[in-house]
Amino acid sequence: MKYILLMSSTATGVQGYHAQSKQDIEAHMAILHRINKDLSESGEFVATQGLTGPQEAKVVRGEKNGLPVTDGIFPESKEFLLGYWIVDVSNAERAYAIAGRISAASMNIPIEVRQFATYEATSR
Amino acid sequence: MKYILMMMGKKSDFDGYAKWSKEDLQANVAFMRAFSKELKETGVFVSTEGLGWPSEAKLIRAGKDGEPVTDGVFPESKEFLAGYWIIDVESPEQAYKIAARASRAPGAGAKAANMPIEVRRVLSSHADLGL
């Protein structure tokens, strides 16, 4: 079963993270690398990706003529995706355990866990 | 440059989607398939995934001993990821054009859904964050 573990935060939260010392950020990155390595070794790793900061984010809508309309203004409360892990695990509990480990390594930031849609999951 | 195009929606948007007619759903799925095919043919496709319903979403924090603490209660205003595309394009403008196409996917009553698509550049390395 494939799950995606989503790490999100507000723009303020991201600024707080960046205000940390270089050593603290490096230590955090080292733990995340370790978690990725462990997931690869257990055969549960599918993919991981970090995103660039909220200041570059745009929301796009298509106009009738097909032209993109971009907007870069978001409410203060908006949660931005910072990055994700995709894992292939035998049950939901295992996905939650991995998310717990990432949360513990990352100042207890909550991690949203979502299963990928399958025919069964979407045709409720 | 790799970009992620994210379809986001509130719980109420998903409830609305679940009520679409079968024809509208089929038209939407047909569009999504043709769209993915076109992205592959133009060589910009990296990956795409759809996510399960928000009702199945869980929020996890680590407890004192590192054990996962699960919560499934979210505020009404919470935006849930519905699905995403990752594309590899030459410029942000190209990413916005592709996002606009996704935004025009057919919705209820065969009208263009005009849903907002969040576009974010993905990190090729941690140095991209400029820390």
HADDOCK unambig.tbl for C-alpha pairs under 7 A between the chains (distance, minus, plus):
assign (segid A and resid 50 and name CA) (segid B and resid 122 and name CA) 6.01 0.50 0.50
assign (segid A and resid 50 and name CA) (segid B and resid 123 and name CA) 5.35 0.50 0.50
assign (segid A and resid 51 and name CA) (segid B and resid 120 and name CA) 6.77 0.50 0.50
assign (segid A and resid 51 and name CA) (segid B and resid 121 and name CA) 6.14 0.50 0.50
assign (segid A and resid 51 and name CA) (segid B and resid 122 and name CA) 4.16 0.50 0.50
assign (segid A and resid 51 and name CA) (segid B and resid 123 and name CA) 5.10 0.50 0.50
assign (segid A and resid 52 and name CA) (segid B and resid 120 and name CA) 6.79 0.50 0.50
assign (segid A and resid 52 and name CA) (segid B and resid 121 and name CA) 5.64 0.50 0.50
assign (segid A and resid 52 and name CA) (segid B and resid 122 and name CA) 5.54 0.50 0.50
assign (segid A and resid 52 and name CA) (segid B and resid 123 and name CA) 5.60 0.50 0.50
assign (segid A and resid 52 and name CA) (segid B and resid 129 and name CA) 6.24 0.50 0.50
assign (segid A and resid 53 and name CA) (segid B and resid 129 and name CA) 6.99 0.50 0.50
assign (segid A and resid 56 and name CA) (segid B and resid 120 and name CA) 6.86 0.50 0.50
assign (segid A and resid 57 and name CA) (segid B and resid 118 and name CA) 7.00 0.50 0.50
assign (segid A and resid 57 and name CA) (segid B and resid 119 and name CA) 5.96 0.50 0.50
assign (segid A and resid 57 and name CA) (segid B and resid 120 and name CA) 5.16 0.50 0.50
assign (segid A and resid 58 and name CA) (segid B and resid 118 and name CA) 5.74 0.50 0.50
assign (segid A and resid 58 and name CA) (segid B and resid 119 and name CA) 5.23 0.50 0.50
assign (segid A and resid 58 and name CA) (segid B and resid 120 and name CA) 6.81 0.50 0.50
assign (segid A and resid 59 and name CA) (segid B and resid 116 and name CA) 6.03 0.50 0.50
assign (segid A and resid 59 and name CA) (segid B and resid 117 and name CA) 5.42 0.50 0.50
assign (segid A and resid 59 and name CA) (segid B and resid 118 and name CA) 4.34 0.50 0.50
assign (segid A and resid 59 and name CA) (segid B and resid 119 and name CA) 5.99 0.50 0.50
assign (segid A and resid 60 and name CA) (segid B and resid 96 and name CA) 6.34 0.50 0.50
assign (segid A and resid 60 and name CA) (segid B and resid 99 and name CA) 6.20 0.50 0.50
assign (segid A and resid 60 and name CA) (segid B and resid 100 and name CA) 6.07 0.50 0.50
assign (segid A and resid 60 and name CA) (segid B and resid 116 and name CA) 5.60 0.50 0.50
assign (segid A and resid 60 and name CA) (segid B and resid 117 and name CA) 5.08 0.50 0.50
assign (segid A and resid 60 and name CA) (segid B and resid 118 and name CA) 6.24 0.50 0.50
assign (segid A and resid 61 and name CA) (segid B and resid 100 and name CA) 5.19 0.50 0.50
assign (segid A and resid 61 and name CA) (segid B and resid 103 and name CA) 5.41 0.50 0.50
assign (segid A and resid 61 and name CA) (segid B and resid 114 and name CA) 5.98 0.50 0.50
assign (segid A and resid 61 and name CA) (segid B and resid 115 and name CA) 6.36 0.50 0.50
assign (segid A and resid 61 and name CA) (segid B and resid 116 and name CA) 5.05 0.50 0.50
assign (segid A and resid 61 and name CA) (segid B and resid 117 and name CA) 6.37 0.50 0.50
assign (segid A and resid 62 and name CA) (segid B and resid 100 and name CA) 3.93 0.50 0.50
assign (segid A and resid 62 and name CA) (segid B and resid 101 and name CA) 6.24 0.50 0.50
assign (segid A and resid 62 and name CA) (segid B and resid 103 and name CA) 5.28 0.50 0.50
assign (segid A and resid 62 and name CA) (segid B and resid 104 and name CA) 5.62 0.50 0.50
assign (segid A and resid 62 and name CA) (segid B and resid 114 and name CA) 6.13 0.50 0.50
assign (segid A and resid 66 and name CA) (segid B and resid 100 and name CA) 6.53 0.50 0.50
assign (segid A and resid 66 and name CA) (segid B and resid 101 and name CA) 6.62 0.50 0.50
assign (segid A and resid 67 and name CA) (segid B and resid 97 and name CA) 6.77 0.50 0.50
assign (segid A and resid 67 and name CA) (segid B and resid 100 and name CA) 6.59 0.50 0.50
assign (segid A and resid 68 and name CA) (segid B and resid 96 and name CA) 5.97 0.50 0.50
assign (segid A and resid 68 and name CA) (segid B and resid 97 and name CA) 5.46 0.50 0.50
assign (segid A and resid 68 and name CA) (segid B and resid 100 and name CA) 4.79 0.50 0.50
assign (segid A and resid 96 and name CA) (segid B and resid 60 and name CA) 6.46 0.50 0.50
assign (segid A and resid 96 and name CA) (segid B and resid 68 and name CA) 6.04 0.50 0.50
assign (segid A and resid 97 and name CA) (segid B and resid 67 and name CA) 6.81 0.50 0.50
assign (segid A and resid 97 and name CA) (segid B and resid 68 and name CA) 5.44 0.50 0.50
assign (segid A and resid 99 and name CA) (segid B and resid 60 and name CA) 6.19 0.50 0.50
assign (segid A and resid 100 and name CA) (segid B and resid 60 and name CA) 5.97 0.50 0.50
assign (segid A and resid 100 and name CA) (segid B and resid 61 and name CA) 5.38 0.50 0.50
assign (segid A and resid 100 and name CA) (segid B and resid 62 and name CA) 4.47 0.50 0.50
assign (segid A and resid 100 and name CA) (segid B and resid 66 and name CA) 6.54 0.50 0.50
assign (segid A and resid 100 and name CA) (segid B and resid 67 and name CA) 6.30 0.50 0.50
assign (segid A and resid 100 and name CA) (segid B and resid 68 and name CA) 4.47 0.50 0.50
assign (segid A and resid 101 and name CA) (segid B and resid 62 and name CA) 6.61 0.50 0.50
assign (segid A and resid 101 and name CA) (segid B and resid 66 and name CA) 6.52 0.50 0.50
assign (segid A and resid 103 and name CA) (segid B and resid 61 and name CA) 5.53 0.50 0.50
assign (segid A and resid 103 and name CA) (segid B and resid 62 and name CA) 5.56 0.50 0.50
assign (segid A and resid 104 and name CA) (segid B and resid 62 and name CA) 5.07 0.50 0.50
assign (segid A and resid 104 and name CA) (segid B and resid 66 and name CA) 6.24 0.50 0.50
assign (segid A and resid 108 and name CA) (segid B and resid 61 and name CA) 5.93 0.50 0.50
assign (segid A and resid 108 and name CA) (segid B and resid 62 and name CA) 6.12 0.50 0.50
assign (segid A and resid 109 and name CA) (segid B and resid 61 and name CA) 6.66 0.50 0.50
assign (segid A and resid 110 and name CA) (segid B and resid 59 and name CA) 6.03 0.50 0.50
assign (segid A and resid 110 and name CA) (segid B and resid 60 and name CA) 5.36 0.50 0.50
assign (segid A and resid 110 and name CA) (segid B and resid 61 and name CA) 4.88 0.50 0.50
assign (segid A and resid 111 and name CA) (segid B and resid 59 and name CA) 5.50 0.50 0.50
assign (segid A and resid 111 and name CA) (segid B and resid 60 and name CA) 5.04 0.50 0.50
assign (segid A and resid 111 and name CA) (segid B and resid 61 and name CA) 6.52 0.50 0.50
assign (segid A and resid 112 and name CA) (segid B and resid 57 and name CA) 6.84 0.50 0.50
assign (segid A and resid 112 and name CA) (segid B and resid 58 and name CA) 5.65 0.50 0.50
assign (segid A and resid 112 and name CA) (segid B and resid 59 and name CA) 4.42 0.50 0.50
assign (segid A and resid 112 and name CA) (segid B and resid 60 and name CA) 6.22 0.50 0.50
assign (segid A and resid 113 and name CA) (segid B and resid 57 and name CA) 5.89 0.50 0.50
assign (segid A and resid 113 and name CA) (segid B and resid 58 and name CA) 5.22 0.50 0.50
assign (segid A and resid 113 and name CA) (segid B and resid 59 and name CA) 6.16 0.50 0.50
assign (segid A and resid 114 and name CA) (segid B and resid 51 and name CA) 6.63 0.50 0.50
assign (segid A and resid 114 and name CA) (segid B and resid 52 and name CA) 6.47 0.50 0.50
assign (segid A and resid 114 and name CA) (segid B and resid 56 and name CA) 6.97 0.50 0.50
assign (segid A and resid 114 and name CA) (segid B and resid 57 and name CA) 5.18 0.50 0.50
assign (segid A and resid 114 and name CA) (segid B and resid 58 and name CA) 6.88 0.50 0.50
assign (segid A and resid 115 and name CA) (segid B and resid 51 and name CA) 6.09 0.50 0.50
assign (segid A and resid 115 and name CA) (segid B and resid 52 and name CA) 5.41 0.50 0.50
assign (segid A and resid 116 and name CA) (segid B and resid 50 and name CA) 5.97 0.50 0.50
assign (segid A and resid 116 and name CA) (segid B and resid 51 and name CA) 4.25 0.50 0.50
assign (segid A and resid 116 and name CA) (segid B and resid 52 and name CA) 5.22 0.50 0.50
assign (segid A and resid 117 and name CA) (segid B and resid 50 and name CA) 5.37 0.50 0.50
assign (segid A and resid 117 and name CA) (segid B and resid 51 and name CA) 4.58 0.50 0.50
assign (segid A and resid 117 and name CA) (segid B and resid 52 and name CA) 4.27 0.50 0.50
assign (segid A and resid 121 and name CA) (segid B and resid 52 and name CA) 6.16 0.50 0.50
assign (segid A and resid 122 and name CA) (segid B and resid 52 and name CA) 6.45 0.50 0.50
